[in-house]
Amino acid sequence: MPSLTMIEAIRDAMDVMMARDDRVVTFGQDVGRFGGVFRCTDGLQGKYGSSRCFDTPISESGIVGIAVGMGAYGLRPVAEIQFADYMYPAYDQIVSEAARLRYRSAGEFSAPIVVRMPCGGGIFGAQTHSQSPEALFTHVAGLKTVIPSNPHDAKGLLIAAIEDDDPVVFLEPKRIYNGPFDGHHDRPVVPWSKHELSETPQGHYTVPIGEAVVRREGAEVSILAYGTMVHVAEAARREVGIDAEIIDLRSLIPLDVDTIVQSVIKTGRCMIVHEATRTSGFGAELSALIQEKCFYHLEAPVVRVTGWDTPYPHAQEWDYFPGPDRVGRALIRLMES
């Protein structure tokens, strides 16, 4: 199997689906001729023409509105929001139109659309290029929210999202576009070519939306993470020498409750790691779920390690970003409690 970066895997997924299904189109700011600001659509316009891969005006509301109309008409649009930070003008279209169209029309219409958006920090993009707004989507009935941690899953999940008959928000952690990340800003990024999760089958395959995966089995504590934080959690566990079980959620909504519950019942302790702000972050929902399902099996309170409750700072990015040091210290405290 070829070894791909996450960027290449995302591009390959769109290439596979555009070749298989002429209803699949992709568009957004600089998506066409330039190939996207992160090059995820590079070469697709040349291969499939400007009617299937094209640029749009700088109007996020318009981009998603176009996608909703295309989906209702029978197409399979993949719309790109250049950064997740820019999605707020489109939020009304995502929530009020895409998520509710099937229900509002009693099933007569649907919005089989994918809204791709790079998310998260680690590239010194500060508060307008580093946000992690996943919790805003998980609150909305009718939306599916996906965030991969590696090239293999990125391709399989994106193909599954394009084939899904309902809207999917597809979040792409930009910090791991080109390689996994151990969370230390002073250490080089390991290239995906040396990582087993970069091995990506050619052609069509899917990773089911709604299924988590145990990245590492362990007996002492369960760590729930997604996206970049999967790699940070592994680095932290390794540095402090704790036998942690690491669960890569992959899909936030629908959520694989069974895998989470089975792990926490086994270990008796749970840590949740995410980069987004702490208050009302998705970790709060996970914590409540574990309390409801696993209360009598817990040996200590659920711990959350998250971003700060502030706008994303430029100068202190590496303090804001949950890294192995902060996660490791929290693991030690959890094991002692």
N, C-alpha and C positions, 0 to 999 in steps of 0.2 A: 504494500500500500504506500502511496506517496506521502511524504511529510509536508504538511502545509502550515502556514501561519493562520491565525484566526481570520485575518483579512482575506487571504487566499481562499479559505474554506467558505466564507460568506459569499464571495464572488462566485466560487464554484457551484454553490447551491443555487444561486440565481441563474447561472448559466445552464445548469441541468434542467431547471424547471422551465426556463424560457424556450429551450430546445424541445421539451416534451409537450408543452402546452402553450399555444399561441395566444391564450387569454392572459398570460402572465406578462405584466408590464412593470417597469420600475422608473421612478422619477423623483426629483427633488432639486434642491439648490446645488448646482455644479455636478449633478449626478451624470449628465450625459457626456458631453465632449471631453470634459476634464477627468471624469471617472470618479468623482467624489473627493472630498477634502482628505479622506483617509485611503482613497483609491480602491474602495470596496466594489465599485462598478466599472473599474477600468477595463476598457475594451468591449464592453457590452453594446454600446451604441454602434460601434463599427461592425459588430457581428450581427446585430438584430435590427439595426436601423433606428432612426430618430423618432419613429412613431411608437416604439416599444421601450426605448430608454432615452429619456429626454430631460432637459433642464426646465425649471419652473421659476417664476418670479419669487422674490424674497417675501413669501407670505405663507407661514406655516398653517394658518387657518385654511387658506386656499388649497394647499397641498393635500391636507387630509380631507377637506371637502370634496375635492376632485376624486380622491380614492374612494370615498363612500359612494359617490354617484356611479363610478365605474363598477364597484362591487355589486351594487343593486342592479346594474344593467347586465351583469353576467361575467365581467372580467375578474382577474385575480391580481389586483394591484399591490405592489410593494413600494410604499412611500418612505422616503428617507427624510427625517428631521436631522439637520446637519450636526447639532449637539442636543442632548436631552434638555439642556438649559433653555433651548429655544422653543420647547413644545407648548409653553403656556398659552400663546395665542390660539393654538390648535386644540386646547383641552376641551373646549365646548364642543367642537366637532367630534372628538373622540368619545366623549361621555354622552352628550345629548343626542348624537346622531348614530355613530357607528355602534356603540354598545347597546342601544335601545331599538335599533331599526327592526330586528326580528320580532321583538315583543310588541312594539307599537303597531306593526302591520299584521299581527296575528300569524306570523310565519310566511306571509306572502312575499316579503323581501328580506334579504340578509346583507351583511357587509363582510364578505370574505376577504378582508384586507389585512395586510401586515404593515405596521408602522415601525420601521427600524430607527434606532437612535443610539449613537455612542453616549456612554454615561461614565460617571465616576472621575476620580482625580488621578494624581500621579504624574501629570505632564506639565505642571505649573500653569494650568489654565485659569486658576483663580475662580472667583465666584460665578462667572458667566460661562465657564467652559468645563466645570468639574462636578456638577450636581448629580445626585443619585435620587431621582424622584419616584422610585418604584412603588412606594407606599400609596402615592396618589392614584395609581392605576389599580392596585389590588383592592381598593375600597369600592370599586365600581362593578356592580353586577353586569354581566354580559361581556366583560373583557377577560382575555387570558394574558398573563404576564410571564415572560420567559427571559432568563438571563444565563447564558452559557459561561463555562469557565475554561473552555479549551476548543481547539479547532474541530475535533471529531464531533463533539456535541453541537457546536455552532452550525455546522453544515446540516446535520440530521434534524436538529430542531427547527432550522429555518425552512427546510423542505416540508416538514410537518406543519409548520405555521402557514405556509403558502397553500397547502392542500386543505387546511381547516376551513370550514364553512362559516366561521365567525371571526370577529376581529381579534388580532393578536398584537400586543405590544412587545417588540423584540428589542431588548436592551443589550448593548454590546459594550463590555468594559474596555475602554480604550487603552488602559494601562497594559493589558495583556494582548493587544492586537498582534504584537510581533514576538511575544515570548512570555513564558510564565514568570512570576515575580515573587520574590521571597519577602518583600516588604521593606527591605533596607535600601534607602536612597543612595547609599555609598557603595553598593555592590552591583556588578554588571548583571543585566538581564540575561537569563539563560535562553538561548535561541530555541524556538519550538522544534527545530530539526533534531534536537537531542532529547526530546521528550516523547514518551510513548503515546500521550494523548494527542499528538500531532498527526498520528497515522490515520489517514482519512480515506476510506474506500472511494474508489472512482465510481462515477455514475450515481444512480438514485438509491438512497436509503433514508430511513427516518429514525429519529430518536423520539419516542412517544412523549407528548406534552403531558405533564402531570405525574411523571415518575422520577423520583429522586434516585441517587446512586450513592452507595457507601464507597467512598474513595479509599478509606483505610479502616480496617476493622480494629477495634480496641475494646478494653474492658473497664477503664477507669472513669471516663467521662465522654459524653457525646458532644461534639461541636457541630452546630448547624451553620452553614455558610453558603454563599453563592458568589459567582463571578470571581473577581480578583481575590476576595477574601478566602477562597478555598486554598489558594497557594500560601497566603499569609498564615492561615491556621496550621497548615502542615509544617511550615518553617518554625512556628512558635512551638508546636508540639515536639518537634525534633530537638530544638535548642534546650528545652527544659526537661526533656526525657520522660514525659508523661504518656502513658499508653492510652491515647485518645482515639475515639472512633470519629472519623470525619465524614459528615454527610453533605454532599453537594446537592442542594435542593433542585437546581436547574430550572424548575418551574415553580413560581410562587403562587399563581392561580391558574389552573387547579393545583392544589398542594397535596403531596404524597404524605398524608397523615400517618398511614400505617408504618411506613419505614421509620419515621421520626419516633413514634410511640414505642415500637419494638426496640429501638436503640436505647432510648432513655430508660425504659424498664430494665434493660440489661445492665446498664452502667450505673444508674442511680443519680447521676449528675449531668447537668446540661449547661453548655455555654453557647450563646448566639453571637455571631460576629457579622456585622455589616458596616459599610462605609457611610451610609446615610445618617442624618441626624438622629439622635436617640429618641426624643419625644415624639410619640405617635409613629415611629418607624415600624417597619415590618416585623422587627424583633419583638415588639410589644405584643403583636398578634400571636407570634410563635410562643412567647412566654405564657400567655393566657391559655393557649391550647394545651401546652404541656402541663400546666397546673390543673386543668380540667381532666386530662386523660391519665396523668401519671402521678398524681399527688401522693398517693400512699407508697410510691416507689422511690420518691426523691429523698436523698440523704442530705441535701443542701439546697438553698434557694437557687433558682435559675439566674444565671449571670449574663448580662449583655455587655459587649465591647463594641462601641460604635463611634461614629463621628461626633463632633461637638454640636451643641445646639446654637450654632452661629452660621452666618454665611461662610462659604468655603474661603479660608484665608490663603493668600498667596505666600506671604513670608513664612507662615508656620504650617505649610502644607504637610510636612512630614511628621508633625505632632498631631495634626488633625487626622491624618490617615492612620487607621488602626494597623500598627505594625507588629512584628513578632515580639518586640520588647514588651509592649503594652498587653498584648494577648497572652504572652508567657507569664507575666506577673499575675494577671487575672487567673490563669490556670492554676498557679501555685496557691493563690488565696482560696480558690474554689476547692481544691483538694484538701486544704487544711481546715475547711469549715465543716 
